[in-house]
Amino acid sequence: LTMPIYNFSAGPAVMPKPVIEQIQRDLPNLNGSGMSILEISHRSSLFDTILAEAKQDLRDLMRIPDDYEILFFQGGGTGQFAAAPLNLATLHHAIALLDSGHWANRAGAEAAKLGVAVTTLASTQADHYTRLPHLPTTIPTESYDYLHLTVNNTIEGTTYHTIPQSSDLPLVADMSSNFLAQPYNVTDFDVIFAGAQKNLGPAGVTVVIIKKAIVKPVDHLPSMLDYHLFMTKNSLYNTPPVFAIYAAGLVLKWLKAQGGVAGIYQRNQEEAAKLYDFLDHSKLFYNPVHHADRSLTNIPFMTGDAQLDAEVVETAAQEGLMNLKGHRSVGGLRASFYNAMPMTGVDALVNFLHHFEQQR
Ligand code: PMP
């Protein structure tokens, strides 16, 4: 009997078992072609179908309207920290930011590096990012090309369950760590981007969902970051990450079979509630995040004693509960419950923590 292994990594992260098994079956021989997905051309009809189905399945799952385009880039979320200002900060050369934590800061720093002025409209740094900053009622009179928002803060464990809105500001949303985890209204955004390696598939592909009307040709852009170029070439200007798009496509089909985003959201809420409920009643562990802002996908928790936290991480790993070490900036532990985390994994974690607490 082998012990079940549950992977709570923040990313790259757990993928659905049936998808891994499908990849294993397909790997030597894709659709009876006698060739592997690892060796087919991105200009082949085999890949045409994979790309078209991935786009349509994502469109269905997120109810993406026709006036939005789906693009596939390389370069991760970090690539988009540069692509968004290069493509969109072309009028005022200025963007606004809600400082919700580490990844918001990274986005701001990348834009600043490219000569774009970055204004922080609100910050919760003083609260160690245990709650979310909100838009001030009056936004300073200077004009910005857009507002950058980190929808789910992977490290700090916070999520905007309600998206901040300002009629004056186009909205660019980093959804890297809760893409497809809960329903959002695509029309609330001008751009949504996400690296695949948390909730969508393996590392290597970055999804950009963008309102067509804001895409304009911009001179002097690197081709690999050019929204207009990728839109006119259907993400096939150059060789795309063929395997990563194929694998993400399988995850999208799996997600449809789970009842889509609404179905998985229901389960994600149940899973997160189990751990939060345990933490809120525990005398040993706690979660530091303001209740209204708690993430469904990334849950930091700790004992307050760094040495004991390390012991919990190590003991958990011996029991098959992997990758629970918290990010160094927050400390303690962090459990990531992406869509592919089964309820049995959450139950195993909560039982383990309960026994650990009892035995002290
Ligand atoms: N934004 C968020 C919210 C993230 O969690 C991450 C990765 N952890 C990034 C951006 C950076 O993504 P990448 O590693 O794909 O560049």
Boltz pocket constraint, residues with backbone or C-beta under 6 A from the ligand:
constraints:
  - pocket:
      binder: B
      contacts: [[A, 10], [A, 11], [A, 75], [A, 76], [A, 77], [A, 78], [A, 79], [A, 103], [A, 150], [A, 152], [A, 153], [A, 154], [A, 155], [A, 174], [A, 175], [A, 176], [A, 177], [A, 195]]
      max_distance: 6.0
